Amino acid sequence: MVKPSLSVVILTTNEEKNILKCLESIKNVASEIIVIDGYSTDKTLDIAKRFGAKVKQHTYVNQDQQFNWALDNVPIHNEWILRLDADEEILPELADEIRDTLLETPLAISGFYMKRRVYFMGRWIKHGGYYPTWILRLFRKGKARSEGREMDEHIILLAGKAGHLKNDFVDDNRNGLKAWIEKQNGYSTREVSARLKDSGAQGNFAGEQAERKRWIKKNFYSQLPKFFRAFLYFLYRYFIRLGFLDGKEGLIFHFLQGFWHQFVIDAKIYELEKKGENRN
């Protein structure tokens, strides 16, 4: 089986429950596997090394900085780069599509958007506007990098055009609900910081999906009253976008990710505003 000129870069920190599934999914398509580890204390590195991955360690700040550090400091020996998290995997049909596509991609194409399929508590979250989510993850070396944001970061092309692949990659974190909630809490703190100091992420309603969502967030959602907007967003996702069709797992996911997470962000913003008022 001929492999394309593809290096896969995987970001990890204590991912022993997830990393093997990720590695297994790319073994027939990746010519090089590079793990960028944030100093894991579990068996993540042992698993990666046994699989033959090249491992580099670097202090983790956020995904944006970690991935750009890899692009700038780690030798990558192939023409194409695929970026994955340890809790992600590519489906066999996507592996086949990547292999066939990269062997005949014209030079005008510098990257590809891929569809993310999220699983939560073992269930595919198909509704609530959560599928398909298009993300640019596959690109030619030197033609893209992460854009430089604390949260909601995306890889952007520096040159060339982007295509779209038909098949999915999977986001399925097996670390359990406690770890998921802790991660969301950390995300909320970073999101607050990004919102308070970031004035440049305007988005583009006529652009790709991520740009469109960013425009709506900037020009509509952020203009709504704090706390009320979290209720409104949950109702939109759960009822209008049919999130209730995702069953009990969907109820938990859409409530926690679509309401609780957003409410916590507003609460943290409110706390900072109160502290500012008390200093005056």
Buried (B, 14 or more C-beta within 10 A) or exposed (E): EEBBBBBBBBBBBBBBBBBBBBBEBBEEBBBBBBBBBBEBEBBBBEBBEEBEBBBBBBEBEBBBBBBBBBBEEBEBEBBBBBBBBBBBBBBEEBBBBBBEBBEEBEEEBBBBBBBBBBBBBEBBBBBBBBBBBBBBBBBBBEBBBBBEBBBBBBBBBEEBEBBEBEBBBBBBBEBEEEEBEEEBEEBBBBBBBBBEEBEEBEBEEEEBEBBBBBBEBBEEBEEEEBBEBBEBBBBBBBEEBBBBEBBEBBEBBBBBBBBBBBBBBBBBBEEEEEEEEEEE
